[in-house]
Amino acid sequence: MNNDIEILDSHHHFWDLNKNYYPFLSDKVDKDFFLGDYSKIRKNYLPINYLEDSINHTIIGTIHCEAEWDRNDQIGETKWLNELSKINKFPNAIVGHAWFHKKNSEEVIAKQASFDLVKGIRSKPNIKFSPTSNEVLKEGSMQDPKWREGLKLLEKYNLNYDLRIPCWHLEEAVQIVRLIPNTKVIINHAGFPWDRSKEGMDLWRSGIKAMSKEPNTFIKLSEFGVKDKNWDLLQNRDIIVELIDLFGPKRCMFASNFPVSSIKISFNDLFTNFKNIVKNYSEEDKKYLFAETAIQTYNIDRKNLYK
């Protein structure tokens, strides 16, 4: 059962804490981390670990998303990953990091784009830390004119934008998506349906429906973990089915978000659940959900896939 579908994992991370600096993994623990206690992932996670985790599934390639490497060296992570890919034949694409509102933003974006493996940028805007909070630093937020100008540079360099925001910013993000109609915007982690109460899900649903109507948006079906709760198959199945109905299989892509998701679930259980949730979908739909959407959205050369 588990080896019957080819998977292009559209979102995961590597880190080597012996060689490289990641503040949230190396310094004091972030007490506000969205999944709670993350001490179990504050250790090296490298291709050999990924291969061990994914052994029961047919992985044909992966996309690495920036992992909050030292922001004083935004190109360093890309250089390191590029070398990892040469040795291991994956990751097969990289989503790098660049600030949008800094004086050197275009310089950093241009350097990222100079790597063949870099297909997109993830740059987290400043956000409110709850739906009811009025506190947000405008500098570096989606309302910052400088941030918006930096965002628009992605089209010039033919890069996607990976958008990672909590669900209470999704409706606001519609105007951002419309600023870059020729740029693919990939919503990370299902738009974060963190609050599973009726009110919380209504808030998430309002934002995600608005985003789904924008033709240049795509969504990663990933990271369904909830703080202080077990991974809930029934709830997560309903969310996944709703997202596929909204966006369609050709704009949805499954992803592991490993090793972060390992806080809540094993890789094998995660992808076995994904496969069971969509087992009655057509073979064509499953092909897109598990690999083809990611391959096309990130313009991955099939010759470079490692299986």
N, C-alpha and C positions, 0 to 999 in steps of 0.2 A: 504493500500500500504506500509506504513512505517514499519509495524511490520512483514512483510512477510519473511525477511531474518535475520538469526542469524549472529551477528557481534562479532568478537573478535577484539577489538580496539587495534591495534598493536603499538600505540605510543601516550602517553599522559603524563601529569605531575600533581603532587599534591605539594602544599606548604602551610605551616602554618607560616606566618611571625611573629606571636606572640611568637612562640617557637623556631624557627630555623632561621639560617642566610644564606641568598642568596644575595651575593653582588649586582647583577644586579637588584634585586627587592627591596633591602633595602637601598642601597646607591644612589649616584647621577645617574640620568638617563643616559643610554648609547645613545648618540646622533647618533651613527652609527647603531643602531638596524635595522635588515634587513627589518622589516615591518614598520619602522617609529615610531610614537608616541605609546608607549606601556603602558601609564599611567593607562589605564583601567584594566590591568592585574596585577598591583602592589598591590594585595590584596590577602587574603587567598583563596585557591582553594582546597577543600577537597572532600572526597567521596560524601557527601550530595549534593554538588554543581554539581558534575559530574552526579549524578543520576537525578537531576533536568534538566540538559541540555539534557540528552540522553533519556528522558522519552518516546518519541515517537518512539523509535527504540528498537529492541530486542538485548540488549547487553548481551552476555553470559560470557564475561570475558574481561580483559584488560592487557596490558603490560605497565608498567611505565618505562619511560626512564629518566635517571639522569637529574636533573634540575638545575645544576650549584650551588648546595649546597656548602657551605664553603669548599674550597679545602684543608684546614688544617685538615679536619675531613671527609675523603672520605668514611669511613664506617658508619658514623653517619646517613646519609640519608637512607642507606639500613636497618639499625636497626629500624629506625622510620617507614619505609614503611612496614617492616615485621610485626610490631605491628598493623599498619593500616589494613593490609590484614587479620590478625587474627580476628579483630573486624568486618570488612565489607565484608569479603570473596572476596575481590579484593583490589589491583591488583593481578593477577594470575601469573605474572612473572615480573622480575625486570631486567633492564639493568643498571648496576651500573657504577661507575666511578673509574678509576685508571690511573695515569700517567704511561706512558711506559718508560720514559727516566730517571727516578729518581732512587736513590740508593735503595729505599724501594719498588720499583715497584712490585717485585714478592711477597713480604710480603702482600701488599695491594690486589693484584689479588687473592692470596690464601685465604685471609680473605673473599673477596667477594664471591668466589666460595664455601665457607663453608655454605652459606645460600642456602637452597633448591630452593628458589624463584629466585635466581640470575641465569640468563641464558646467559648473555652477558655483555660486557663492551663497553661503549662509551668513547673514549678519543680523544678529538679534537686536531689534529696536528696544529702546527703553520702554517699559510698560508699567501699568498700574499693577500692584501685587494682589489686588482682589477686585471683583466687579464693582464694589461699592466705594473703593478708595478714590479720592480726588487727587492724590499725590502722584504726579509723574513728572520727571525731569524732561522738559521739552527738548533740550539738546540731545540728539541721537534718537529721538522718538519719531514715529511715523508722521508727526506734524511739523517736524523740523525741516525747513526749506533746504538746508544743506544736505540733510539725510536723503531727501527726495531727489536732489540733483545727483547725488552719488548713486542712488538706485537706478537712475536712468542711464548710467554708463554701461549697465550690463548689456544692453542691446548693441552698443558700439563694439563690445568685445565678444559678442555671440555667446553669452553665458546665461544659464538659468538662474532663477532666484529661489532658494529654499527658505520658506517663510515659517518661522517658529514663534508662535505667539499663543497665549492662553485664549480660550474661546471668547472671553469678553472683549477682545480686540478684533474679532473676525469681521464684524460689520464695518468697523472703521477701516479695515484693510481692503474693503472693496474699492474704495477710492484710490488706494495705492496700486492695486492690480490694474485699474483703468489708466493709470499714468504710464504703464509699460505694456500696452496691448500686444506688442510683438515679442515679448519676453515670456517664456514659460515660468509660471509660478507654481511651485510644488509645496502644498501645505503639509507641514510635518506632523506626524503622530496624530492623525485623524482629527486635528484641531483641538486636541486635549479635552475630551469629555471627562474632566476630573470629578465633577460633582454629579453623582448619579441620582440625586433627588429629582423630583418632578421639575422644580424650579430651575435646578442646575441644567438638566437636560433640555428644557425649553430654551434656556439662554444659548446653550451650545447649538441647538437645532436651528435657531433663528439665524445665527451667524454662518453656519455651515451651508444652509440653504442659499443664503445670499451669495456666498462665495461660489457655489456650484453653478450659478447662472452665468458666471464670467467665463468665456470660452477659452481663455489662456490659463485656467487653473487646473491643477492635478492634485491628487491627494495620496499620501502614504498611509496605508492601512497598517499602522504600527503603534507600539507602545500603548497598550490598553490597560496597563497597570494603574492601580489607584492606591493612594497612600492609606496605610492602616487596614487594607482589605486584601483578600486573596484574589487571584486572577479569576474572574467570573465568566465562565463559558457562555452562559445564557444571555447575560447582559451584553457581552462583547459580540456575540453572534448577531444580536439585534442591531447593534451599532454598525457592524461591518455590512450587513445586508442593506441597511438604510443608506449607507454611503455609496455602495455599488449602485443602488437604485438612483441616487441623485446624480452621480458623476458618470456612471456607465463604466464597464470594465476597461475601456480604452483610456480612461483618465484615472484609474486606480492601480496602485501597485503595493503588493505585500512587502513588508520589511521586518527584519528582526530587531533592530535597535540593540543588538548585542555589543558589549556585554551588559548594557544598562538594564535591559529587560530581564536579565538573569536574576535580578533582585526578587522578581515575582514568579518566574516560570522558566523551565528549561527550554533550550532551543528545540529539542525533539517534540516536547509537548506543544510548544507554540505553533510550529508548522504543521504538526498533526491536527491541531485544532483548526488552523486555517483551512487545511484541505477538507476536513469534515464539514466545515461551515458551508463550503461552496461545492460540495460533492455532487449536487444535482444541477450545477450550472453546465452549460455546454463546454465541450473540449476547447472550442475557440475562445470562449470567455475565460476559462481557466488559464489558457496560454497567455493571454494578456495580463491577467491579474498577477500571475507568478513571475513573469519575465518580460513579455513583449512590450508592455507599457513602459517599463523602466528602460529597456533597450532603446526604444524610439524616443522617449522624452529626453533622455540624456545623450542621445546620438552616439551610442556605443558601437564601436566597430566589432562586428561579430567575429572577425578573424582573431581578435584578441581575447575572446572568451576562453576560459582555461579548461573547459571540458566540452 
